[in-house]
């Protein structure tokens, strides 16, 4: 199946730290699936969130994790990744505020 092949190719790119390529593969895989809440789609979406986190795209992590949790409220990895991203965002805001104060 195309979606499964693209998921696996995305995994290879992720291991090589080629996050944009991984996201491209996973996006193609998701596009080929009729149901974004199927177990395979949930896995692909979770992998994408992991790549966003590795790329320091914290706002995207929060957004995508929240969407995934709406479809699968018990998805522990998304909950943890969203928490990590929120922590990083809060830390970054505090850091930039520190640099702005005189």
Secondary structure, DSSP 8 states (H G I E B T S, - for coil): -HHHHHHHHHHHHHHTT-HHHHHHHHHHHHHT-S-TTSHHHHHHHHHHHHHHHHTT-HHHHHHHHHHHHHH-TT-HHHHHHHHHHHHHHHHHHHHHHHHH--
